[in-house]
Amino acid sequence: MLLKHYIELEAKYSKYIITPLCWLSLIGHPCYWAIWTYFYPQPYDSLILRCSAAAFSLAILLRKFWPKSIKKHFAIIWIVHGSYILPFLFTYIGLKNQFNFVWSICHMGMIFLLILYTAQTIIMLFSVLTGTVAGFVFHTISSQSSTLVLFPIEYAPLFFFGITTGLLLNYYSMKGVSEYESKISLERQKTHHLKSLAGSIAHEMRNPLSQIHGSLHMLERELPQLNNNEYTQIAHKVIRSGFQLIDLTMDAINEKPINKENFKIISAQNLVADVLWEYAFVDNQQKDKVSMRGGDFSFLADPVMLKYVFYNLIGNALYYVKTLPDAKIVITVLANTRQIVVRDIGPGIEPEAIPKLFDGFYTSDKQDGTGLGLAYCKRTMKALGGDIRCESELGEYTAFVLSFPKSPNTSLHVDKSC
């Protein structure tokens, strides 16, 4: 049962090498028969064995046409194929040529080729042993003579060194693959749990928001003077944004494509001003750290999506400058380059960490961070046809540069409400 498990794993890991190896065998065996027969003659070569190896490889290439009853045994057939076309054939023909210099080199090359295409260490050992033993046995039966005397003793240390080295390299490379797969599996589980948690939170948030929304409407009916009140308008706006955020969260969890029907022409300056007005600063001291400047330009986007991009960037910047009382965060609107830059005078980011910032689950020494915020920013900016990048100098500053595409029709009305 254990060997069957390893055989199935071998077929799984080898799926990308099956086709190139079979083509190499299909073309290589007949070509080498011609080379060793006509161009660089060796004492012995076999057209029948070479063609049978090529035919075996051709059958593997045509595996999609196999009957289901045979397909289910593909993993075993694949291991037998590898054992036949490499260790068996090379051992047998090597013995027929009394392992002369050319065939000693060929045999060693075969071992390293086996190392390259075999994924499981136990399968490599199995292929080498069965193929080599079968080659010795077949030679003994077919020649009716002692085979061991034909195997040069001086080649034995090199043979065992090659096998031992191959097994060690194979083992440690597959150990690395296994560790990487375990890491990927853990990240997938983490993603699944975070999606489930986010979905539950988003779903449960609808009820209190709906109750607040209903209560607000009831207050406006009972107290008509509140209808046009600035604070009730802000409350309505925050509630709408909350519902939109829930929809965005659920769409992201379900990997639903971004709905561009909500896109409208908006002003960069108005958007940033709204973000600073609506952002939940802890206190006035924190609020005073953030300012905006620059010109203006318009672009097509969903303002709610972009607001949460800026909320992420501002929240990250505030986290890293919280211990620096004089630190400032400046949001600059660059009309000429159609960019918005969120820049903080803070600790900066190490150069090697910058390329990883927008990867999911990567955090730059931020406690309680999920590593999803900047990944969300990247996905959103890409969906808008723009991009986001990070510039930083350790101990000096960090700047996130958001680049926006040109609006398809700048003559359209610019929505100033965002």
C-alpha positions as CSV (number, residue, x, y, z in Angstrom):
1,M,0.0,0.0,0.0
2,L,2.9,2.4,0.8
3,L,4.5,1.8,-2.5
4,K,1.2,2.4,-4.3
5,H,0.9,5.7,-2.5
6,Y,4.4,6.8,-3.6
7,I,3.6,5.6,-7.2
8,E,0.5,7.8,-7.3
9,L,2.4,10.7,-5.9
10,E,5.1,10.2,-8.6
11,A,2.5,10.3,-11.4
12,K,1.0,13.5,-9.8
13,Y,4.4,15.3,-9.5
14,S,5.7,14.1,-12.9
15,K,2.7,15.3,-14.9
16,Y,4.6,18.3,-16.3
17,I,7.6,16.2,-17.3
18,I,5.8,13.3,-18.9
19,T,5.4,14.8,-22.4
20,P,8.9,16.2,-22.8
21,L,10.5,12.9,-21.5
22,C,8.4,10.8,-23.8
23,W,9.4,12.9,-26.8
24,L,13.0,12.7,-25.8
25,S,12.7,8.9,-25.7
26,L,10.7,8.7,-28.9
27,I,13.3,10.7,-30.8
28,G,16.4,9.9,-28.9
29,H,16.5,6.1,-28.8
30,P,16.3,5.6,-32.7
31,C,18.7,8.5,-33.2
32,Y,21.3,7.0,-30.8
33,W,20.9,3.6,-32.4
34,A,21.9,5.3,-35.7
35,I,24.8,7.1,-34.1
36,W,26.2,4.1,-32.3
37,T,25.7,1.9,-35.5
38,Y,26.9,4.2,-38.3
39,F,28.6,7.3,-37.1
40,Y,30.4,6.1,-34.0
41,P,30.1,2.3,-34.1
42,Q,29.9,0.5,-30.8
43,P,30.3,-3.3,-30.4
44,Y,26.6,-3.7,-29.7
45,D,23.3,-1.9,-30.1
46,S,19.8,-3.2,-30.6
47,L,17.3,-1.6,-33.0
48,I,14.5,-3.8,-31.5
49,L,15.1,-2.6,-27.9
50,R,15.5,1.0,-29.1
51,C,12.2,0.9,-31.1
52,S,10.4,-0.9,-28.2
53,A,11.5,2.0,-25.9
54,A,10.3,4.5,-28.5
55,A,7.0,2.7,-29.0
56,F,6.5,2.6,-25.2
57,S,7.0,6.3,-25.0
58,L,4.6,6.9,-28.0
59,A,1.9,4.9,-26.1
60,I,2.3,7.2,-23.1
61,L,2.0,10.2,-25.4
62,L,-1.3,8.8,-26.7
63,R,-2.6,8.0,-23.2
64,K,-5.8,10.1,-23.6
65,F,-7.0,7.4,-26.1
66,W,-6.5,4.6,-23.7
67,P,-9.5,2.6,-22.4
68,K,-10.6,3.6,-18.9
69,S,-9.7,0.1,-17.6
70,I,-6.0,0.9,-18.5
71,K,-6.0,4.6,-17.7
72,K,-6.7,3.8,-14.0
73,H,-3.3,2.0,-13.9
74,F,-1.4,4.8,-15.5
75,A,0.7,5.6,-12.4
76,I,2.2,2.1,-12.4
77,I,2.6,2.0,-16.2
78,W,4.5,5.3,-16.0
79,I,7.0,3.9,-13.4
80,V,7.5,0.8,-15.5
81,H,8.1,3.0,-18.5
82,G,10.8,5.0,-16.7
83,S,12.5,1.8,-15.4
84,Y,12.5,0.3,-18.9
85,I,13.6,3.2,-21.1
86,L,16.5,4.2,-18.8
87,P,18.0,1.8,-16.2
88,F,17.0,-1.5,-17.9
89,L,18.0,-0.6,-21.4
90,F,21.2,1.3,-20.5
91,T,22.3,-1.5,-18.1
92,Y,21.6,-4.3,-20.7
93,I,23.3,-2.5,-23.6
94,G,26.1,-1.3,-21.3
95,L,26.8,-4.9,-20.3
96,K,26.7,-6.0,-24.0
97,N,29.4,-3.4,-24.6
98,Q,31.3,-4.6,-21.5
99,F,30.8,-1.1,-20.0
100,N,33.5,0.5,-22.2
101,F,34.3,4.2,-21.7
102,V,31.4,5.4,-23.9
103,W,28.8,3.3,-22.1
104,S,30.1,4.1,-18.7
105,I,29.6,7.8,-19.5
106,C,26.1,7.0,-21.0
107,H,25.1,5.0,-17.9
108,M,26.1,7.8,-15.6
109,G,24.2,10.3,-17.8
110,M,21.2,8.0,-17.5
111,I,21.4,8.2,-13.7
112,F,21.4,12.0,-13.6
113,L,18.5,12.1,-16.1
114,L,16.6,9.8,-13.8
115,I,17.3,12.2,-10.9
116,L,15.9,15.1,-12.9
117,Y,12.6,13.6,-13.9
118,T,11.9,11.4,-10.8
119,A,10.0,13.3,-8.0
120,Q,9.8,10.7,-5.3
121,T,13.1,9.4,-3.8
122,I,11.6,5.9,-3.1
123,I,10.5,5.7,-6.7
124,M,13.9,6.6,-8.0
125,L,15.5,3.9,-5.8
126,F,12.8,1.5,-7.0
127,S,13.4,2.3,-10.7
128,V,17.1,2.1,-10.4
129,L,17.1,-1.2,-8.6
130,T,14.4,-3.0,-10.7
131,G,15.7,-1.6,-14.0
132,T,19.3,-2.5,-13.2
133,V,18.6,-6.0,-11.8
134,A,16.3,-6.7,-14.8
135,G,19.1,-5.6,-17.1
136,F,21.6,-8.0,-15.4
137,V,19.0,-10.9,-15.4
138,F,18.1,-10.4,-19.1
139,H,21.7,-10.2,-20.1
140,T,22.5,-13.4,-18.2
141,I,19.6,-15.3,-19.7
142,S,20.1,-14.0,-23.3
143,S,23.9,-14.5,-23.4
144,Q,24.0,-17.7,-21.2
145,S,27.1,-16.4,-19.5
146,S,28.2,-14.8,-16.3
147,T,27.3,-11.2,-16.3
148,L,29.1,-9.9,-13.3
149,V,32.5,-10.4,-14.9
150,L,31.5,-7.8,-17.6
151,F,30.8,-5.1,-15.0
152,P,34.1,-3.2,-14.5
153,I,34.9,-3.0,-10.8
154,E,36.5,0.5,-11.2
155,Y,33.0,1.8,-12.4
156,A,31.3,0.5,-9.2
157,P,32.4,3.4,-6.9
158,L,31.3,6.0,-9.5
159,F,28.0,4.1,-10.0
160,F,27.2,4.0,-6.3
161,F,28.3,7.6,-5.9
162,G,25.9,8.7,-8.6
163,I,23.0,6.8,-7.1
164,T,23.7,8.0,-3.5
165,T,24.1,11.6,-4.7
166,G,21.0,11.3,-6.8
167,L,18.9,10.0,-3.9
168,L,20.1,12.7,-1.5
169,L,19.5,15.5,-4.0
170,N,16.1,14.0,-4.8
171,Y,15.2,13.7,-1.1
172,Y,16.1,17.3,-0.2
173,S,14.5,18.8,-3.3
174,M,11.2,17.0,-2.6
175,K,11.5,18.0,1.0
176,G,11.5,21.6,-0.1
177,V,8.6,21.0,-2.4
178,S,6.6,19.4,0.5
179,E,7.4,22.3,2.8
180,Y,6.3,24.7,0.1
181,E,3.1,22.8,-0.5
182,S,2.4,22.7,3.2
183,K,2.8,26.5,3.3
184,I,0.5,27.0,0.4
185,S,-2.1,24.7,2.0
186,L,-1.9,26.7,5.3
187,E,-2.4,29.9,3.3
188,R,-5.4,28.5,1.5
189,Q,-6.9,27.4,4.8
190,K,-6.2,30.9,6.2
191,T,-7.8,32.5,3.1
192,H,-10.9,30.2,3.5
193,H,-11.3,31.1,7.2
194,L,-10.8,34.8,6.6
195,K,-13.3,34.7,3.8
196,S,-15.8,32.9,6.0
197,L,-15.3,35.3,8.8
198,A,-15.5,38.4,6.5
199,G,-18.7,37.0,5.0
200,S,-20.3,36.4,8.4
201,I,-19.3,39.9,9.6
202,A,-20.6,41.5,6.4
203,H,-23.8,39.6,6.6
204,E,-24.4,40.4,10.3
205,M,-23.7,44.1,9.7
206,R,-26.8,44.5,7.5
207,N,-29.2,44.1,10.4
208,P,-27.9,46.9,12.7
209,L,-27.4,49.2,9.7
210,S,-31.0,48.5,8.5
211,Q,-32.3,49.2,12.0
212,I,-30.3,52.5,12.2
213,H,-31.5,53.4,8.7
214,G,-35.2,52.7,9.7
215,S,-34.8,54.6,12.9
216,L,-33.4,57.6,11.1
217,H,-36.3,57.7,8.7
218,M,-38.7,57.5,11.6
219,L,-37.0,60.4,13.4
220,E,-37.2,62.5,10.2
221,R,-40.9,61.8,9.9
222,E,-41.5,62.7,13.6
223,L,-39.2,65.7,13.5
224,P,-39.4,67.3,10.0
225,Q,-36.8,69.9,10.9
226,L,-34.2,67.0,10.7
227,N,-34.9,66.3,7.0
228,N,-32.3,68.7,5.7
229,N,-30.0,68.7,8.7
230,E,-26.3,68.4,7.9
231,Y,-25.8,65.6,10.4
232,T,-28.7,63.5,9.3
233,Q,-27.4,63.8,5.7
234,I,-24.0,62.6,6.8
235,A,-25.6,59.7,8.7
236,H,-27.5,58.7,5.5
237,K,-24.3,58.9,3.5
238,V,-22.4,56.8,6.0
239,I,-25.2,54.2,6.0
240,R,-25.2,54.0,2.2
241,S,-21.4,53.6,2.3
242,G,-21.8,50.8,4.8
243,F,-24.2,48.9,2.6
244,Q,-22.0,49.4,-0.4
245,L,-19.0,48.1,1.6
246,I,-21.0,45.0,2.6
247,D,-21.8,44.5,-1.1
248,L,-18.1,45.0,-2.1
249,T,-17.0,42.6,0.6
250,M,-19.4,39.9,-0.5
251,D,-18.5,40.4,-4.1
252,A,-14.8,40.0,-3.3
253,I,-15.4,36.9,-1.2
254,N,-17.4,35.3,-4.1
255,E,-14.7,36.6,-6.6
256,K,-17.5,38.3,-8.5
257,P,-16.2,40.7,-11.2
258,I,-16.4,44.4,-10.3
259,N,-19.7,46.0,-11.4
260,K,-18.7,49.0,-13.5
261,E,-22.3,50.2,-13.6
262,N,-21.5,52.0,-10.3
263,F,-18.6,53.9,-11.9
264,K,-19.0,57.6,-12.4
265,I,-16.8,60.6,-13.2
266,I,-15.4,61.9,-9.9
267,S,-13.1,64.6,-8.8
268,A,-9.8,63.5,-7.2
269,Q,-9.8,66.5,-4.9
270,N,-13.3,66.0,-3.8
271,L,-12.7,62.3,-3.2
272,V,-9.7,62.9,-1.0
273,A,-11.6,65.7,0.9
274,D,-14.5,63.3,1.5
275,V,-12.1,60.6,2.7
276,L,-10.5,62.9,5.3
277,W,-14.0,64.1,6.4
278,E,-15.4,60.6,6.8
279,Y,-12.3,58.8,8.2
280,A,-12.7,57.6,11.8
281,F,-9.7,59.4,13.4
282,V,-9.1,58.5,17.0
283,D,-8.7,62.1,18.1
284,N,-7.9,65.6,16.8
285,Q,-4.2,65.0,17.3
286,Q,-4.3,62.1,14.9
287,K,-6.5,64.0,12.5
288,D,-4.0,66.9,12.4
289,K,-1.3,64.6,11.2
290,V,-3.1,64.2,7.8
291,S,-3.4,66.9,5.2
292,M,-4.1,67.3,1.5
293,R,-2.7,69.5,-1.2
294,G,-2.3,69.8,-5.0
295,G,-4.5,70.3,-8.0
296,D,-7.4,68.2,-9.4
297,F,-8.3,65.9,-12.2
298,S,-11.3,63.6,-12.9
299,F,-11.6,59.9,-13.5
300,L,-14.1,57.1,-13.9
301,A,-14.4,54.9,-10.8
302,D,-16.6,53.6,-8.0
303,P,-16.0,56.2,-5.2
304,V,-16.8,53.7,-2.4
305,M,-14.2,51.3,-3.6
306,L,-11.6,54.0,-3.8
307,K,-12.5,55.4,-0.4
308,Y,-11.6,52.1,1.2
309,V,-8.3,52.1,-0.7
310,F,-7.5,55.4,1.0
311,Y,-8.8,54.2,4.3
312,N,-6.3,51.4,4.1
313,L,-3.4,53.6,3.2
314,I,-4.2,56.2,5.8
315,G,-4.7,53.6,8.5
316,N,-1.3,51.9,7.6
317,A,0.5,55.3,7.7
318,L,-1.0,56.3,11.0
319,Y,0.0,52.9,12.5
320,Y,3.7,53.4,11.5
321,V,4.0,57.1,12.6
322,K,2.0,56.8,15.9
323,T,5.3,56.9,17.9
324,L,6.5,59.9,16.0
325,P,4.8,63.0,17.4
326,D,5.9,65.4,14.6
327,A,5.3,63.0,11.7
328,K,3.0,64.1,8.9
329,I,0.9,62.3,6.3
330,V,0.4,64.3,3.2
331,I,-2.0,63.3,0.4
332,T,-1.0,65.1,-2.8
333,V,-3.2,65.3,-6.0
334,L,-0.9,65.6,-9.1
335,A,-3.1,66.8,-11.9
336,N,-0.4,66.7,-14.6
337,T,0.5,63.1,-14.0
338,R,-3.0,61.9,-12.9
339,Q,-1.7,60.5,-9.7
340,I,-2.5,60.7,-6.0
341,V,0.4,60.2,-3.6
342,V,-0.1,59.2,0.1
343,R,3.2,60.1,1.7
344,D,4.3,59.8,5.4
345,I,7.4,61.0,7.1
346,G,8.0,57.9,9.1
347,P,10.3,54.9,9.6
348,G,10.2,53.7,5.9
349,I,10.2,50.2,4.6
350,E,13.2,47.9,3.9
351,P,14.0,47.7,0.2
352,E,13.6,43.9,0.1
353,A,10.1,44.1,1.6
354,I,8.7,46.5,-1.0
355,P,8.1,43.9,-3.8
356,K,6.1,41.7,-1.3
357,L,3.8,44.5,0.0
358,F,0.9,43.8,-2.3
359,D,1.0,40.0,-1.9
360,G,-1.9,38.5,0.0
361,F,-1.2,37.8,3.8
362,Y,2.1,39.7,3.7
363,T,2.5,42.2,6.6
364,S,5.5,44.5,7.3
365,D,5.9,44.0,11.0
366,K,2.3,45.2,11.7
367,Q,0.7,43.5,14.7
368,D,-2.8,42.1,14.1
369,G,-2.5,42.8,10.4
370,T,-4.0,40.3,7.9
371,G,-1.9,41.3,4.9
372,L,-5.1,41.8,2.9
373,G,-5.4,45.6,2.9
374,L,-2.7,46.4,0.3
375,A,-3.7,43.4,-1.8
376,Y,-7.2,44.9,-1.9
377,C,-5.7,48.3,-2.9
378,K,-3.8,46.6,-5.8
379,R,-6.8,44.6,-7.0
380,T,-9.0,47.7,-6.9
381,M,-6.5,50.0,-8.8
382,K,-6.0,47.3,-11.4
383,A,-9.7,46.9,-11.9
384,L,-10.0,50.7,-12.5
385,G,-7.4,50.5,-15.2
386,G,-4.8,52.1,-13.0
387,D,-2.1,50.9,-10.6
388,I,-0.4,51.5,-7.2
389,R,3.2,51.3,-6.3
390,C,5.3,52.0,-3.2
391,E,8.4,54.2,-2.9
392,S,10.3,54.3,0.4
393,E,13.6,55.2,2.0
394,L,14.4,53.5,5.2
395,G,14.3,56.0,8.1
396,E,13.0,58.8,5.9
397,Y,9.5,58.3,4.3
398,T,7.0,55.9,2.6
399,A,4.9,57.0,-0.4
400,F,2.1,55.1,-2.1
401,V,1.6,56.4,-5.6
402,L,-1.9,55.7,-7.2
403,S,-1.9,56.2,-11.0
404,F,-5.3,56.7,-12.7
405,P,-6.2,56.3,-16.4
406,K,-7.7,59.1,-18.4
407,S,-11.4,59.4,-18.2
408,P,-13.2,58.1,-21.4
409,N,-15.2,61.3,-21.6
410,T,-14.0,64.3,-19.5
411,S,-16.9,66.4,-20.7
412,L,-19.3,64.3,-18.6
413,H,-20.6,65.8,-15.4
414,V,-18.2,65.4,-12.5
415,D,-20.0,64.0,-9.4
416,K,-18.9,66.2,-6.5
417,S,-20.7,64.3,-3.8
418,C,-18.6,61.0,-4.0
